[in-house]
């Protein structure tokens, strides 16, 4: 079993540590799923109850992310091979 498989399996459990692991996982792939221009203007990412709250330093980046929000959620869940995020909230 590879380390990646172990991480993905542990993200499916419901412990507090799992929540922190999920957030760290999303942080690690944020640039890949959101794109460089959006990631560069991202200030904070918070994950709670499958809702990902994203704070931006630029209203233009927030608008760009708004137009791509469904695709971003889809990419995150595809990468994780489970439904980590149901909703993307942009601030």
PyMOL commands that set and color helices and strands:
alter all, ss='L'
color gray80, all
select helices_A, chain A and resi 3-11+16-34+36-40+59-80
alter helices_A, ss='H'
color red, helices_A
select strands_A, chain A and resi 42-48+51-56+87-90
alter strands_A, ss='S'
color yellow, strands_A
deselect
rebuild
show_as cartoon
